[in-house]
Amino acid sequence: MLREKEKVVNNFLAFVEVAIAWLSFNASLFLYFGHFSFIKYKDSIILHLIIALFWYLLGKYFRLAQVHRSRPYSAILFNCLALVLTGTSILGLSVLVFNLYYIGFEPLVYFALINLVLMFGFKMSLYEFFKRARKHGRNSRAIVIVGDYTAAPFIEQVIKYKEWGYKIVSIIGDEVLSKTYGGIAPVLGPDYDVASLIENKTIDEVIFIKEHMEVEEIEEMAHVCSEVGVIFRMYSPFFNMLKSKAHIHHYNTMPLLTIANIPTDYLAIQVKAIFDFIFSFFVIVLASPVFITLSLLVKFTSEGPIFFKQKRVGLRGRKFYAYKFRTMVVNAEELKATLMEENEMDGPVFKMKNDPRITKIGRFLRKTSLDELPQFFNVLMGDMSVVGPRPPVPQEVKEYERWHLRRLSMKPGITCTWQVSGRNDIPFEEWMKMDLAYIDNWSLKLDFVIFLKTIRTMIIADGH
């Protein structure tokens, strides 16, 4: 669960940096004047508000609010120093603008030193905590390394620096890599199909390191990854192919090209994660009487369990169990084979408007979408989001075309564009295109619009 918590922690760090800055400011005034600013000078609240605003924005700008896997302490110190110098300069300018001459500039020097020491100390402690967690196998990322003998130094670093949290799933390379690292991970031939490997295994990143390469080879590899939402990194002197969604990420002194055609707005993603957790928690608490009532109705109107548990496919192929209120008879899966000719959906999905397997209370739950309520527990556990592409079952994924797989590059949701745009009336291919359009155009505003439309859909009760 550390992987899911990290997103919330990173967003929380920005506010911690503000708190450290406030503490440093008051400590500097106490050392210089012998009292705290709030006690002696009430209008110093202006400076506290300025600190809150600029330390939050600068923390995001210098990426100090993120817990990087491979960032050296020298880089962290440099960014802390840059933030403190920039922020203190703005604070000094504010003293002049708001005529706070009684504070003076000397306390700001104390403030800068205290803030630098406390912030860097906090960052070092935090990084050490996450490093220890990754050394014990938590918060890991599954990677595939594609390369020749020049990839050896990077593989050595991955093996050495366990705090990076990288787990090598496979190495696609030559005989040199096979002889040296065959005991670390399966070494496949240089012509092995990376696309099939990504489709059949849970892969978070593909790292490409070769001495000699062709632009066509790089473009094909990047396309193979971006098509299904897997991060692609590359070590090469040729960075003229950078696109709008590409950037350079350093592992120690080694620059790797990173291409990701998934949402990258860090702040917005953290807001989404926080909203998911808080909203699902309050729904579960406040709607507990509804949960109890529906549970009793399901239990006493048909034989079988209250909840229906089904294995689903989540972010980049990760399996999890999704929960719903049971809306069908207990032998629904057995009866499905006899109803395949009545399927009203094209593609690998089965949908039937007047499905005889649905119970009376189940029909009501489906029309109002109340059968989805237990999935808020999935959101709370981090397997799902409130808004996102619907999670498919494993059998459906096996029948996907390659371009369909990119819908798995975002965390699945309880509701999505398909849910509020006609559901069963939408062909399968159009459904897939709607999910990809959601990923390509994702924003908090789009999530908000889909959320409001979902409420409308539940009131109208036009579900099947």
C-alpha positions, 0 to 999 in steps of 0.5 A: 500500500506504500505505493498508493500512499506515496501520492498523498504523502508527496502532496502533503509534503508541500504543506509541511514545507510551509509549516517548517518555514513558519517555524523558522520565521518565528524562531528567527524573530525569537532569537533576534528580538526575544519574542515570537512575531504573533505575540508582539507584532500582529501585522506580521501575519502578512509575512506568514501569508506570503511565506505560505504562498511562495514556499508552497509554489516554490516547493512545487517548482523546485520539485522538493515536494516529491520523493524521488527514487534516485536523487542525490543529496547534493541535488536536494541541497541545491534545490533547498538552497535555491528555494530559501534564497528565492523565498527570502528575497521575496520576503525581504521585498515584502518588508519594504512594500508593506513598510514593516521596517521594524522587523528589519533585514537581519532577522531574515538572515537568521530565517534563511539559515534556520529554514535551510538547515531544518528543510534539508534535515527534514528531506534527508530524514524523509529520503532515508525512511523511503530508502529503507522501505524500498530496500525491504521490497516496498514501493517497488516498480517493475522494469524491463531493460533493453540494451547491449553491453553498455547497459551493464553500468546501469544494471549494476547501479539498479542492483547496488542501489536497492533504495531506488525500488526497481525490480528487474523483471526481464533483460532483453540483450546480447550474450554479454548481458546473458552471461553476466546477469542471467542470475539476476533476471531472465535474459531474453534474446535481442530480437525478443518482442517487447510488446508481447512482454508488456502485454503478458506481464505487469511492467511499469517502465521500459529502460532502453540503453544501447551504444548504437541505435537507429531513430526508427528503433527508438521510435518503435520502442517509444510507441510500443510503450506509449500505446499502452501507457508504460513509461519509456526511458532511454540513455542516449546522446540523441535527445532531438526527438523530445516531444511535449510529453518527454523529459530528462530524468537523471539516475546519478549522473546518467540522463535518461529520456522519459516519455509518458503519454499519460497525465503528468500534472503533478499537483492536479493528480495529487488533488485527485488522489486526496479527493478520492480518499476523502470522498470515499471515506465520507461516502462509506461513513455517511451512507452506512444506513444505505449500505445496511438497508440494501444489504438486508434487501439483497439478503432477504429477496434472493438466495446467495451472498450480499456482495458480488466479488469479481477479479478485475484488471487495474492500473497497468494490468494489476489484478484486484477484486472489485465489490458490488451488491449482488444483482444476479442469481448465484449461478449467473456465470453458468447461465451466461454461456446459454445467453451469448447469442443475446449479447447486445454489445460488440467486442469482448463485453457481454451486456443484455438489457433484459438479462433473466439472471438479474434479480428484482432488487438487482434490477433496481440497483443497476438502474440507480447504479447503487450496486456500485456503492461497495466499490468505494471500499476499492477507492479507499484501498487505492485500487480504484478512483472515483472517476476513471475508465471502468475496470475490465475482467481479465478475460476481456483484456485477453481479447483486447487489441493492442491500442485498447490496452492504454486504457489501463494506464490510468487507475480505473474508476467507479464512473467514467465518460461511458457511464454517463453517455449512454452505456449499452447504446455505445459500441465497444470500439467507441467506448474504448475511444472515449476512455482514451480521449478521457486519458488524453484530455484529463483534468480536474475539471473533466472529472468534476463534470463527469461526477455531476453527470453521474449524479444526474444519471443516478437520479434519472435511473437509466442504467441497465 
